[in-house]
């Protein structure tokens, strides 16, 4: 395949190679259609990840050409070298440099049906957002996931509160209520996952808040999006937030939590099967 690629692209002044074994693959950065890791003649990293062909198509080639032209022309001044050094130092702080680092999971668990069409549909919507986050772990994906989870949690909690209150009302004494205990645990789980997402979003926003207007525009440019409709600096910050990558640990945490969430929902399955809509105060 490497030889055929060289022939097809008519390569003359570069070498097209391949990595023979999977265990020798780099533990960070990107390869091929997802972007390139670019090294200089001394094997120093000058670009951790070029623009991805799968995201911006031909603009990805232009991105690589600009990087290579800069290296070949050798016109990089001291400030550019210092900027690259800073970028490399920042890259080396990435958790992927740890021996125990594992890349983010990409498989999203499809939770079992609870027999309630509305909740099942909400579960599928949440799973789609989780898949989007795994494939494109950026601020926008995280924001959409939070919105889907809040919608699901709000709907589910209305039903569960009614069911729990009904169970309490039917009790003849003030003894321990299993329903109340389950509800407390369930609500705590909802609160925990939303807080973890809020914390992750805050971390990204804190990074964004320290950037200048020029840096915000550069961040947006690198993502392949534009900022023509951004009027204020706040608009730029929000657009940059949507394009900023979130840590793999956040993605893994969300996917692992989703697996645990199924256990909570299944504990209410028999009640949810017969419940179609959350009751309003007026409707009873």
C-alpha positions in Angstrom: 0.0 0.0 0.0 2.9 2.4 0.8 4.5 1.7 -2.6 1.2 2.2 -4.4 0.6 5.4 -2.6 4.0 6.7 -3.6 3.3 5.9 -7.3 -0.2 7.4 -7.3 1.0 10.6 -5.6 4.2 10.7 -7.8 6.4 11.3 -4.7 9.9 12.3 -5.6 11.4 14.4 -2.8 9.9 12.6 0.2 9.7 9.1 1.6 6.4 7.3 2.2 6.8 4.8 5.0 4.6 2.7 7.3 4.7 1.4 10.8 5.1 -2.4 10.8 3.6 -3.3 14.1 0.7 -1.9 16.1 2.7 -1.8 19.3 5.1 0.6 17.6 2.3 3.1 16.8 2.7 6.5 18.4 0.7 7.0 21.7 -0.4 10.5 20.9 -1.0 12.9 18.0 -2.8 11.9 14.7 -2.0 10.0 11.5 -3.3 10.1 8.0 -6.8 11.4 7.4 -7.1 12.7 10.9 -4.1 15.0 10.5 -0.3 14.7 10.6 2.5 14.8 13.2 5.2 16.9 11.6 8.8 16.6 12.6 11.8 18.7 11.6 15.2 17.3 10.4 16.3 16.9 14.0 13.1 14.9 14.8 11.7 17.7 16.9 7.9 18.0 16.9 6.9 21.2 15.0 3.2 20.3 14.7 1.4 18.0 17.0 -1.6 17.7 14.7 -2.2 19.3 11.4 -5.8 20.0 10.2 -7.7 16.8 9.6 -8.7 15.9 6.0 -11.8 14.2 7.4 -12.9 17.5 8.8 -11.7 20.3 6.4 -10.9 18.3 3.2 -8.4 20.1 0.9 -7.6 22.7 3.5 -5.8 20.0 5.3 -3.2 19.8 2.5 -2.8 23.6 2.5 -2.1 23.4 6.2 0.7 20.8 5.8 2.2 22.7 2.9 2.4 25.9 4.9 4.3 24.0 7.7 6.7 22.3 5.2 7.4 25.5 3.3 8.3 27.2 6.6 10.7 24.4 7.4 12.3 24.3 4.0 12.7 28.1 3.7 14.4 28.2 7.1 12.9 31.7 7.8 11.7 31.0 11.2 12.8 33.7 13.6 13.7 33.3 17.2 10.3 34.2 18.5 8.8 31.4 16.3 11.4 28.9 17.7 10.5 29.9 21.2 6.8 29.5 20.5 7.5 26.0 19.1 9.6 25.1 22.2 6.7 26.2 24.4 4.3 24.2 22.3 6.5 21.1 22.6 6.8 21.5 26.4 3.0 21.8 26.6 2.6 18.7 24.6 4.9 16.7 26.9 2.5 17.4 29.7 -0.2 15.5 28.0 -1.3 12.4 30.0 -0.5 10.3 26.9 3.2 10.5 28.0 2.4 8.4 31.0 3.1 4.7 30.7 -0.4 3.8 31.9 -2.2 6.2 29.5 -5.0 4.8 27.4 -6.7 6.6 24.6 -10.4 7.6 24.9 -13.0 4.9 24.5 -15.1 5.2 21.4 -17.8 2.6 21.9 -21.0 3.8 23.5 -23.1 1.3 25.4 -26.7 1.0 24.2 -28.7 0.8 27.4 -31.6 -1.7 27.7 -35.2 -0.5 27.2 -37.2 0.5 30.3 -40.5 0.1 28.5 -41.3 3.8 28.5 -41.1 5.1 24.9 -40.2 8.7 25.9 -37.4 7.7 28.2 -36.1 5.1 25.7 -36.0 7.8 23.0 -34.2 10.2 25.4 -31.6 7.4 26.1 -31.0 7.1 22.3 -30.5 10.8 22.0 -28.0 10.8 24.9 -26.2 7.9 23.3 -25.9 9.8 20.0 -24.4 12.8 21.9 -22.0 10.4 23.6 -20.9 9.0 20.2 -20.4 12.5 18.9 -18.3 13.4 21.9 -16.2 10.2 21.5 -15.6 11.0 17.7 -15.1 14.7 18.2 -14.1 15.4 21.8 -14.6 19.2 21.7 -16.4 21.8 23.8 -19.5 21.8 21.5 -20.0 18.1 21.8 -19.7 18.3 25.6 -22.2 21.2 25.6 -24.7 19.2 23.5 -24.3 16.1 25.7 -25.1 18.2 28.8 -28.2 19.6 27.2 -29.4 16.1 26.3 -28.7 14.8 29.8 -30.5 17.7 31.5 -33.5 17.1 29.3 -33.6 13.4 30.2 -32.9 13.9 33.9 -35.6 16.5 34.2 -38.2 14.3 32.6 -37.2 11.2 34.5 -37.1 12.9 37.8 -40.6 14.2 37.5 -41.8 10.6 37.0 -39.8 9.2 39.8 -40.9 11.8 42.3 -44.5 11.0 41.6 -43.9 7.3 41.9 -42.0 7.7 45.1 -44.6 10.0 46.7 -47.3 7.5 45.7 -45.3 4.7 47.4 -44.9 6.8 50.6 -48.6 7.7 50.7 -49.5 4.0 50.6 -47.3 3.1 53.5 -49.2 2.7 56.8 -46.3 3.7 59.0 -43.1 5.9 59.0 -40.7 3.0 58.5 -37.8 3.0 56.0 -38.9 3.6 52.5 -37.0 1.8 49.8 -38.5 4.0 47.1 -37.2 7.2 48.8 -33.8 5.6 49.1 -33.7 4.7 45.5 -34.8 8.2 44.4 -32.1 9.8 46.6 -29.4 7.6 45.0 -30.7 8.3 41.5 -30.9 12.0 41.9 -27.4 12.0 43.5 -26.1 10.2 40.4 -27.7 12.8 38.1 -26.2 15.6 40.1 -22.8 13.9 40.1 -22.5 13.4 36.4 -23.7 17.0 35.6 -21.2 18.4 38.0 -18.4 16.4 36.4 -19.4 17.8 33.0 -19.7 21.3 34.4 -16.2 21.0 35.9 -14.8 19.8 32.5 -16.5 22.7 30.7 -15.2 25.2 33.3 -11.7 23.9 32.8 -11.9 24.5 29.0 -13.5 27.9 29.5 -10.8 29.0 32.0 -8.2 28.2 29.3 -10.2 30.2 26.7 -10.6 33.2 29.0 -6.9 33.8 29.1 -6.5 34.0 25.3 -6.2 37.2 23.4 -8.5 38.0 20.5 -5.7 37.0 18.1 -5.3 33.6 19.8 -9.0 33.0 19.9 -9.2 33.5 16.1 -6.2 31.2 15.6 -7.9 28.5 17.7 -11.1 28.8 15.6 -9.1 28.8 12.3 -7.3 25.6 13.3 -10.7 23.9 13.8 -11.8 24.7 10.3 -14.6 27.0 11.4 -14.9 30.7 10.9 -15.7 33.7 13.2 -17.3 36.1 10.7 -20.5 36.2 12.7 -18.7 36.8 16.0 -19.3 40.4 17.0 -17.8 40.6 20.5 -15.0 38.9 22.3 -17.6 36.9 24.2 -18.8 35.5 20.9 -15.2 34.6 19.9 -14.7 32.9 23.3 -17.9 30.8 22.9 -16.9 29.8 19.3 -13.4 28.9 20.5 -14.8 26.9 23.4 -16.8 24.8 21.0 -13.7 24.0 19.0 -11.4 23.4 22.0 -10.5 19.7 22.6 -11.5 18.2 26.0 -9.3 15.7 27.8 -9.6 12.0 27.0 -10.3 11.3 30.7 -13.5 13.4 30.5 -14.7 11.3 27.5 -13.9 8.0 29.3 -15.6 9.2 32.5 -18.8 10.0 30.5 -18.9 6.7 28.7 -18.2 4.7 31.9 -20.9 6.6 33.8 -23.4 5.8 31.1 -22.8 2.1 31.6 -23.6 2.6 35.4 -26.7 4.7 34.7 -28.4 1.7 33.2 -28.4 0.0 36.6 -30.4 2.8 38.1 -33.0 3.0 35.4 -33.5 -0.8 35.4 -34.3 -0.7 39.1 -37.4 1.4 38.2 -38.3 -0.6 35.1 -41.5 -2.1 36.3 -42.8 1.3 37.4 -41.7 3.1 34.3 -43.3 0.6 31.9 -46.8 1.7 33.0 -45.9 5.4 33.2 -46.2 7.3 30.0 -46.1 10.9 30.9 -44.9 12.8 34.0 -48.0 14.0 36.0 -48.6 17.7 36.4 -49.9 19.2 39.6 -53.2 20.1 37.9 -53.6 16.9 36.0 -52.9 14.5 38.9 
